[in-house]
Amino acid sequence: MTEIDVHKHLAESQQIAIVWSIQDVKEVRPDLTDAQAWEVLQLVERSHDANFGVSWETLDAAAHSLFGDTAKKNQRR
């Protein structure tokens, strides 16, 4: 497998990318498993609206939509 320098490729294409990970999802929803956090990211990607972008609130709303609410929620502000 060839390693790709993502930052170099984006710069050459004059593009940017903002990356969110399952660890970010777990910052707002520490009760989720890695697999559930990945589901959240996939939902956020499918429903992305460039007018609003992705934020901590977006991740939390997607997690709530998929898995309901939790008393353990850690609000990141």
Contacts in CASP RR format, 6 or more apart in sequence:
PFRMAT RR
TARGET T0000
AUTHOR 0000-0000-0000
METHOD contacts of the structure
MODEL  1
MTEIDVHKHLAESQQIAIVWSIQDVKEVRPDLTDAQAWEVLQLVERSHDA
NFGVSWETLDAAAHSLFGDTAKKNQRR
6 17 0 8 1.000
10 16 0 8 1.000
10 17 0 8 1.000
18 54 0 8 1.000
20 41 0 8 1.000
20 44 0 8 1.000
20 54 0 8 1.000
20 59 0 8 1.000
21 41 0 8 1.000
22 34 0 8 1.000
22 37 0 8 1.000
22 38 0 8 1.000
22 40 0 8 1.000
22 41 0 8 1.000
23 37 0 8 1.000
24 59 0 8 1.000
25 32 0 8 1.000
25 37 0 8 1.000
25 40 0 8 1.000
25 41 0 8 1.000
25 59 0 8 1.000
25 63 0 8 1.000
26 32 0 8 1.000
26 34 0 8 1.000
26 37 0 8 1.000
27 56 0 8 1.000
27 74 0 8 1.000
27 76 0 8 1.000
28 56 0 8 1.000
28 59 0 8 1.000
28 60 0 8 1.000
28 63 0 8 1.000
28 73 0 8 1.000
28 74 0 8 1.000
28 75 0 8 1.000
28 76 0 8 1.000
29 37 0 8 1.000
29 40 0 8 1.000
29 59 0 8 1.000
29 60 0 8 1.000
29 63 0 8 1.000
29 67 0 8 1.000
29 70 0 8 1.000
29 73 0 8 1.000
29 74 0 8 1.000
30 72 0 8 1.000
30 74 0 8 1.000
31 70 0 8 1.000
31 72 0 8 1.000
31 73 0 8 1.000
32 40 0 8 1.000
32 63 0 8 1.000
32 67 0 8 1.000
36 63 0 8 1.000
36 66 0 8 1.000
36 67 0 8 1.000
37 63 0 8 1.000
39 66 0 8 1.000
40 59 0 8 1.000
40 62 0 8 1.000
40 63 0 8 1.000
40 66 0 8 1.000
41 59 0 8 1.000
43 62 0 8 1.000
43 65 0 8 1.000
43 66 0 8 1.000
44 54 0 8 1.000
44 58 0 8 1.000
44 59 0 8 1.000
44 62 0 8 1.000
47 62 0 8 1.000
48 54 0 8 1.000
52 58 0 8 1.000
56 76 0 8 1.000
56 77 0 8 1.000
60 73 0 8 1.000
END
